[in-house]
Amino acid sequence: MRSIFKLFWRPEGLPGDPLEAYQQLRWTRNSQGVQLTNPTPYYINLIQVSVNGKALSNAGVVPPKSQRQTSWCQAIAPCHVAWRAINDYGGLSAKKEQNLP
């Protein structure tokens, strides 16, 4: 059996609900692909990310108050993104989906 543990320390009094933070991710398209913006004070550990139905293996972590540029959806064709996050208890969040113009 193999286990991986990640520890995130949070100061007291951060606003918002860490279990709902993944729902606040903003996904926008630009000339380089897709930009993710995390406006929350929480790390969001993405998992089961798919673009146009194709699973991605490099979703990773989106740090608090940050932006991350990806090469996903560089073509002019429509772009549909679906994602889940790992919550504070190691469980999976509900699936979120978004069509990007």
C-alpha positions as a printed Julia matrix, in Angstrom:
101×3 Matrix{Float64}:
   0.0    0.0     0.0
   1.24   3.47   -0.83
  -0.06   6.65    0.77
   0.66  10.28    0.05
  -0.11  12.98    2.58
  -0.19  16.71    1.96
  -0.41  19.1     4.85
  -1.76  22.61    4.41
  -1.69  24.87    7.43
  -4.29  27.63    7.52
  -4.32  30.58    9.85
  -7.5   31.09   11.83
 -10.13  33.43   10.48
  -9.78  32.9     6.73
 -13.0   33.99    5.02
 -15.21  31.56    3.15
 -15.66  27.81    3.31
 -12.66  25.69    2.24
 -15.02  22.89    1.17
 -16.67  25.23   -1.34
 -13.54  26.99   -2.63
 -13.23  24.82   -5.74
 -16.57  26.18   -6.95
 -15.1   29.68   -7.1
 -12.37  28.8    -9.61
 -12.65  31.0   -12.69
 -11.77  29.47  -16.04
 -11.18  31.78  -19.0
  -9.82  31.23  -22.49
  -7.07  33.32  -24.0
  -4.63  32.98  -26.9
  -2.4   30.56  -24.93
  -5.21  28.24  -23.81
  -7.09  28.33  -20.51
  -6.29  30.44  -17.47
  -7.43  29.33  -14.02
  -7.92  31.98  -11.37
  -8.3   31.06   -7.71
  -9.71  34.12   -5.92
  -9.95  32.29   -2.58
  -7.44  32.13    0.3
  -7.37  28.32   -0.03
  -5.24  25.84   -1.97
  -7.4   23.89   -4.41
  -6.18  20.38   -5.22
  -7.73  19.5    -8.58
  -8.42  15.93   -9.63
 -10.4   14.29  -12.41
 -10.09  17.27  -14.73
 -11.27  16.74  -18.28
 -11.3   19.0   -21.33
 -13.82  18.18  -24.05
 -14.26  14.75  -22.45
 -10.55  13.89  -22.42
  -9.08  13.24  -18.96
  -5.99  15.25  -18.01
  -3.29  13.89  -15.75
  -1.57  17.18  -14.92
  -4.27  19.16  -13.12
  -2.38  19.71   -9.86
  -2.82  22.35   -7.18
  -3.97  25.93   -7.67
  -2.49  28.14   -4.91
  -4.56  30.8    -3.11
  -5.07  34.18   -4.78
  -3.26  33.01   -7.91
  -3.59  32.49  -11.63
  -2.33  29.53  -13.6
  -1.97  29.43  -17.37
  -2.48  26.12  -19.19
  -2.2   25.04  -22.82
  -5.62  23.39  -22.71
  -8.11  24.36  -25.45
  -5.8   26.26  -27.76
  -7.95  25.45  -30.8
 -10.85  27.66  -31.81
 -13.31  24.8   -31.26
 -15.63  24.89  -28.24
 -14.07  24.02  -24.91
 -15.86  22.16  -22.13
 -14.05  21.78  -18.79
 -15.11  19.47  -15.95
 -13.33  19.11  -12.62
 -13.44  17.82   -9.09
 -11.27  18.68   -6.12
  -9.92  16.78   -3.15
 -11.45  18.22    0.02
  -9.97  18.67    3.49
 -10.94  15.13    4.45
  -9.43  13.41    1.41
 -12.81  12.96   -0.27
 -13.89  14.13   -3.7
 -16.01  17.19   -4.29
 -19.05  17.2    -6.52
 -18.27  17.54  -10.21
 -18.33  21.06  -11.68
 -18.54  21.83  -15.38
 -18.18  24.93  -17.51
 -18.34  25.73  -21.22
 -15.7   28.25  -22.25
 -16.51  30.48  -25.22
